[in-house]
């Protein structure tokens, strides 16, 4: 029926998991990058499978009422902000629908009530972290972001969702690299030196860390690196300049070894009244304004009593743990990244939190150690990576059932999968609250409260 390179008109009726428009012609589905629900588009067919295909917009013959002019000149090319051409209210409704659809389609939950997404207050410069690749483009060293579904670099220094200071820092690094003939990294040949620039900013402290990921053996300096330090250290708020050694042929941004070239080994920031240490390798939420709201909601859902013991799995640098510890008798945090555990312990000490313990290891393994020690948990909080929770961990939770689970998720699909497992083991969803942490993208964070149905005995975790 359809062939590659054919042109056809299509009404876009939905949007996919990566922000692509979805339309149907006689039940044949087309995915169209950049299209929005309500658009009527003339498309060129790029690829045809048995029941679906991919198309490219040639002309928008009738735009969606929710279509707006993107504030970024490269958003249609860059892979970072796939929804900049969609008005913000529609973005929020889309994310609410995404959570609901995943819970119903994957989780099997019927008529689930999903609260409206908590919106962001400010969309400009909301990220406290910039991860910027460095590559050669037409023979010139450039910094920027990868195009959608590729590693082709789109040169960008002035990014709409990054801080203005990040832009000036990138310009300085680019100037240094060009003047000193520092070659950009080449992925195909595993050659060149400068791979990535990572910029972390404490929104409340104003402190800045710059990390340069380099394809060098550990301990080897950059050429004329003192001139780079002199250029960067005068930036207002600059507190840390770090060289990170990543000589492996892979797609990871940072290696495991770093050297501080100037200033401190870490920066600090606050969530609420809690102060946190942020190291080059430690995870810290990129939208601190929304993070604070989200953690308050998690604490509200947990409804912790002063006699409660709380397990915080996938705890990172202890950001949620310390919020929980203000209410609980004891909090036990579990985290696989040892540097993050050290930061969590430091953060507890700085904030005078004495009822929080942090354990380095896989959550699915540590949880069984706690079970064997007959440590009781009244509330379980989980904040896993995008892949969700390990099934062994969920099995342990289900077998030794805590009364309440608060699940913080960055992926509605794996969230739904995990909640289905827990639902089959005796838990009910009580509340679902999404948060917009990443404006202009299709990503959404969700906080879920589940409670035990009561047909199993209280856990001994």
C-alpha positions in Angstrom: 0.0 0.0 0.0 2.7 2.5 1.0 6.3 2.6 -0.4 9.4 4.4 0.6 9.7 7.9 -0.8 5.9 8.2 -1.4 4.2 11.4 -0.2 0.9 11.4 1.6 -1.2 13.6 3.8 -1.8 12.6 7.4 -3.6 13.8 10.5 -1.5 13.4 13.6 -3.6 12.1 16.5 -1.2 11.1 19.3 2.4 11.5 20.4 5.0 8.7 21.1 7.3 7.9 23.9 10.1 10.0 22.4 8.0 13.0 21.4 7.3 11.9 17.8 3.9 12.4 16.2 1.7 9.4 15.6 -0.9 9.2 12.8 -3.0 6.5 11.1 -4.1 6.0 7.5 -6.5 3.1 7.3 -5.1 1.6 10.5 -1.5 1.8 9.2 0.5 3.8 11.7 3.1 6.4 10.9 5.6 7.9 13.3 6.6 11.4 12.2 9.4 13.3 14.0 8.4 16.9 14.9 4.7 16.4 14.3 2.1 17.2 17.0 -1.5 16.0 17.7 -3.8 18.1 15.6 -1.3 18.7 12.8 -2.3 17.9 9.3 1.0 17.2 7.5 2.3 16.3 4.1 4.9 13.7 4.8 7.6 11.8 2.8 7.7 8.1 3.8 11.2 7.1 4.9 10.6 3.5 5.9 7.8 1.0 5.7 7.3 -2.1 7.9 4.4 -4.6 8.0 2.0 -2.5 10.1 3.8 0.8 10.6 6.2 3.2 9.0 8.2 6.4 9.5 7.7 9.7 7.8 9.3 13.1 7.5 7.4 16.4 7.4 7.5 18.1 4.0 4.8 20.7 4.8 2.5 21.4 7.8 -0.8 22.1 5.9 -2.8 22.8 9.1 -0.9 23.3 12.4 -2.1 22.0 15.7 -3.7 24.6 17.9 -1.1 23.7 20.5 1.9 24.3 18.1 4.1 27.3 19.1 7.3 28.9 17.8 10.3 27.2 19.5 12.5 29.6 21.5 15.6 27.7 20.4 16.9 27.9 16.8 18.3 24.4 16.8 15.6 22.5 18.7 14.4 20.8 15.5 17.9 19.3 15.1 19.2 18.9 18.6 18.2 15.7 20.5 17.6 17.4 23.8 14.3 19.2 23.6 11.8 17.4 21.5 8.7 19.3 22.6 9.8 23.0 22.3 7.2 23.5 19.6 4.4 22.4 21.9 2.8 24.9 24.3 3.5 24.2 27.9 0.0 23.4 29.1 -0.2 20.7 26.4 3.2 19.4 27.5 1.8 18.9 31.0 -1.4 17.1 29.8 0.7 14.9 27.5 2.9 13.8 30.5 -0.1 13.2 32.6 -1.6 11.0 29.8 1.8 9.2 29.4 1.8 8.2 33.1 -1.8 7.1 33.0 -1.4 5.1 29.7 1.7 3.3 31.1 -0.1 2.3 34.3 -3.1 1.0 32.4 -1.4 -0.6 29.4 1.7 -2.1 31.1 0.6 -2.2 34.7 -2.9 -3.4 34.0 -4.5 -1.0 36.5 -8.0 0.0 35.6 -9.5 3.5 35.9 -6.3 4.7 37.6 -6.5 8.4 38.8 -3.4 10.4 37.9 -3.2 13.9 39.4 -2.3 16.8 37.1 1.4 17.2 36.6 3.1 19.7 39.0 4.4 22.4 36.6 7.8 24.2 36.5 8.0 27.8 37.6 10.7 28.8 35.1 11.6 27.0 31.9 14.6 29.1 31.0 17.9 27.9 32.4 16.3 25.3 34.7 19.1 22.7 34.5 21.9 22.8 37.1 24.0 20.4 35.0 25.3 20.6 31.5 26.8 17.5 29.8 28.3 18.8 26.5 30.2 16.6 24.0 33.2 17.9 22.1 33.7 16.8 18.5 35.1 17.9 15.2 32.5 19.3 12.8 33.8 20.0 9.2 37.4 20.1 10.5 36.7 22.5 13.4 36.5 21.7 17.1 32.9 22.3 18.3 31.0 21.9 21.5 27.2 21.2 21.5 24.7 18.4 21.6 24.0 15.3 19.6 21.3 15.3 16.9 18.3 13.1 17.5 19.1 9.4 17.2 22.7 10.0 16.3 26.1 11.1 17.5 26.4 13.9 14.9 27.2 17.0 16.9 25.0 20.1 16.6 27.2 23.1 17.6 25.6 24.9 20.5 27.1 27.0 23.3 24.0 29.1 24.2 21.5 26.5 25.3 18.0 27.7 26.3 17.6 25.3 29.3 21.2 25.7 30.6 22.4 28.6 32.7 23.9 31.7 31.1 27.2 31.1 32.9 27.4 27.7 31.3 27.4 29.3 27.9 30.4 31.6 28.7 32.3 28.7 30.3 31.9 26.6 27.1 33.1 29.5 25.0 36.2 29.8 27.2 37.0 26.1 26.9 36.5 26.0 23.2 38.8 29.0 22.8 41.5 27.3 25.0 41.2 24.0 23.0 41.6 25.8 19.6 44.5 28.0 20.7 46.4 25.1 22.2 45.6 22.6 19.4 43.8 20.2 21.8 42.1 17.8 19.5 38.4 16.8 20.0 37.6 13.2 20.6 36.9 11.0 17.6 34.6 8.1 18.5 35.3 6.0 15.5 39.1 6.0 15.8 39.2 6.4 19.6 41.6 9.3 19.0 41.7 12.9 20.2 41.7 14.2 23.7 38.7 16.4 24.8 35.6 14.2 25.0 33.0 16.0 27.2 32.6 19.1 29.3 30.4 18.7 32.5 29.3 21.8 34.3 27.5 21.6 37.7 26.0 24.6 39.4 24.6 25.0 42.9 21.5 27.0 42.3 21.2 28.3 45.9 25.0 28.6 46.6 26.1 29.8 43.2 29.0 27.4 43.3 30.3 26.0 40.0 32.2 22.9 39.1 33.7 22.3 35.6 34.8 18.8 34.7 36.7 18.1 31.5 36.5 14.4 30.4 39.7 13.5 28.5 41.0 10.6 26.5 44.2 10.5 28.5 45.9 8.0 30.8 45.4 8.8 34.4 47.7 11.6 35.7 48.7 13.0 32.4 48.1 16.8 32.2 46.5 18.8 29.4 48.8 20.9 27.3 49.2 24.4 28.9 46.4 23.6 31.3 47.4 26.6 33.6 46.1 29.0 31.0 42.7 27.2 31.1 42.6 27.4 34.8 43.4 31.1 34.7 40.6 31.6 32.2 38.0 29.7 34.2 38.8 30.6 37.8 37.7 34.2 37.3 34.2 33.1 36.5 31.9 34.2 39.3 31.0 31.3 41.5 33.8 29.0 40.2 34.9 26.7 42.9 36.2 23.5 41.3 38.0 22.7 38.0 38.5 18.9 37.5 40.2 16.7 34.9 38.4 13.3 34.5 40.3 10.5 32.8 38.2 8.4 30.5 40.4 6.5 28.0 37.9 3.6 27.5 36.3 3.1 24.1 32.7 3.5 25.2 29.8 6.0 25.4 30.2 6.8 29.1 30.7 10.4 29.8 33.0 10.1 32.8 35.7 7.7 33.8 36.2 6.5 37.4 39.3 8.6 38.0 39.5 12.4 38.5 42.1 15.0 39.5 41.2 18.4 40.8 43.2 21.0 38.9 42.1 24.0 40.9 39.8 24.7 43.9 37.7 22.2 45.8 37.0 18.5 45.1 33.3 19.3 45.3 30.6 22.0 45.4 27.6 22.3 47.6 23.9 23.1 47.2 20.7 23.2 49.3 17.4 21.4 49.0 15.2 23.0 51.5 17.4 23.5 54.6 19.5 20.5 53.7 23.0 21.0 52.4 24.5 18.5 49.9 28.0 17.8 48.7 28.2 17.3 44.9 31.2 15.5 43.5 32.2 15.0 39.8 30.7 11.4 39.8 27.8 11.8 42.2 24.2 12.0 41.0 22.2 15.1 41.9 18.8 16.0 40.4 19.2 18.4 37.5 16.1 20.5 38.4 16.6 21.5 42.1 13.5 23.7 42.2 11.2 20.8 41.2 13.2 18.3 43.2 12.4 20.1 46.4 8.7 20.0 45.6 8.9 16.3 44.7 10.8 15.3 47.8 8.2 17.1 50.0 5.5 15.1 48.3 7.4 11.9 48.9 7.7 12.8 52.5 4.0 13.6 52.7 3.1 10.2 51.1 5.4 8.4 53.5 3.7 10.0 56.5 6.5 8.9 58.7 6.1 8.6 62.4 9.0 9.1 64.9 9.0 5.4 65.7 9.4 4.3 62.0 12.4 2.7 60.4 12.7 3.6 56.7 14.6 1.9 53.9 15.7 4.2 51.1 16.8 2.1 48.2 18.9 3.6 45.3 19.5 6.5 47.6 22.3 8.3 45.7 24.0 11.0 47.8 21.2 10.7 50.4 19.1 13.6 49.2 15.7 11.9 50.0 17.2 10.0 52.9 18.0 13.2 54.8 14.5 14.5 54.3 13.1 11.3 55.6 15.5 11.2 58.6 13.9 14.5 59.9 10.8 12.5 60.8 11.9 8.9 61.2 13.5 6.9 64.0 16.1 5.6 61.6 16.7 5.7 57.8 18.9 3.1 56.0 20.0 4.1 52.6 21.3 1.7 49.9 23.4 2.8 46.9 25.6 0.9 44.5 28.0 3.8 43.8 30.6 3.9 46.6 31.5 7.6 46.0 27.8 8.5 46.3 27.6 6.6 49.6 30.6 8.6 50.9 28.9 11.8 49.8 25.7 10.7 51.6 27.6 10.1 54.8 29.3 13.5 54.5 25.9 15.1 53.9 24.4 13.5 56.9 27.3 14.8 59.0 27.1 18.3 57.6 23.4 18.4 58.4 23.8 17.0 61.8 21.7 13.9 60.9 22.6 11.1 63.2 19.8 8.6 62.5 20.8 7.8 58.9 23.0 4.9 57.9 24.2 4.3 54.3 25.3 1.0 52.8 27.2 0.5 49.6 26.0 -2.3 47.4 23.3 -3.6 45.1 19.8 -3.0 46.6 18.7 -6.5 45.6 21.6 -7.9 47.7 21.7 -5.6 50.6 18.0 -6.0 51.2 18.5 -9.7 52.0 21.3 -8.8 54.4 18.8 -6.6 56.2 16.2 -9.3 56.2 18.7 -11.8 57.7 19.5 -9.3 60.5 15.7 -9.1 61.1 15.7 -5.3 60.7 12.1 -4.1 60.5 11.0 -1.5 57.9 7.8 0.4 58.3 8.2 2.4 55.1 10.2 1.7 51.9 11.2 4.5 49.6 12.7 3.6 46.1 14.1 6.0 43.5 15.7 3.7 40.9 17.3 4.5 37.6 15.3 4.4 34.3 15.5 0.6 34.1 13.5 0.4 37.3 13.9 -2.0 40.3 15.6 -5.4 40.1 13.0 -8.2 40.4 15.0 -9.8 43.2 14.7 -6.7 45.2 10.9 -6.5 44.5 10.6 -10.1 45.5 12.3 -9.5 48.8 10.0 -6.5 49.4 6.9 -8.5 48.6 7.9 -11.4 50.8 8.6 -9.2 53.8 5.9 -6.6 53.2 6.4 -3.1 54.6 3.1 -1.3 55.3 3.9 1.5 52.8 6.0 2.0 49.7 6.8 5.4 48.1 8.1 4.9 44.6 9.9 7.8 42.8 10.2 7.1 39.1 11.8 8.7 36.1 10.3 6.2 33.6 6.5 5.5 33.5 7.0 2.2 31.7 9.3 0.5 34.2 7.3 2.1 37.0 4.2 0.4 35.7 6.0 -2.9 35.3 7.2 -2.8 38.9 3.9 -1.7 40.3 2.2 -4.5 38.5 4.6 -6.9 40.3 3.9 -5.3 43.7 0.2 -5.2 43.0 0.1 -9.0 42.4 1.9 -9.4 45.8 -0.6 -7.5 47.8 -0.2 -3.7 47.3 -2.7 -1.1 46.2 -1.9 2.2 44.5 -3.3 5.1 46.7 -2.0 8.2 44.9 -0.1 9.1 41.7 1.5 12.5 41.4 3.6 13.3 38.3 6.1 16.2 38.3 7.6 18.1 35.3 11.3 18.0 35.9 12.4 18.3 32.3 10.4 21.0 30.5 10.4 20.7 26.7 11.2 17.0 26.8 8.9 13.9 26.9 10.4 12.8 30.3 8.2 12.9 33.4 8.9 12.0 37.1 6.2 10.4 39.2 5.8 9.8 42.9 3.5 6.9 43.8 2.2 5.8 47.2 1.3 2.1 47.7 0.0 0.4 50.8 -0.2 -3.2 51.8 -3.6 -4.8 51.4 -3.0 -6.5 54.8 -3.3 -10.1 53.8 0.3 -10.8 54.6 2.0 -10.2 57.9 4.0 -7.0 58.4 7.5 -7.2 57.0 10.7 -8.0 58.7 13.1 -6.2 56.6 
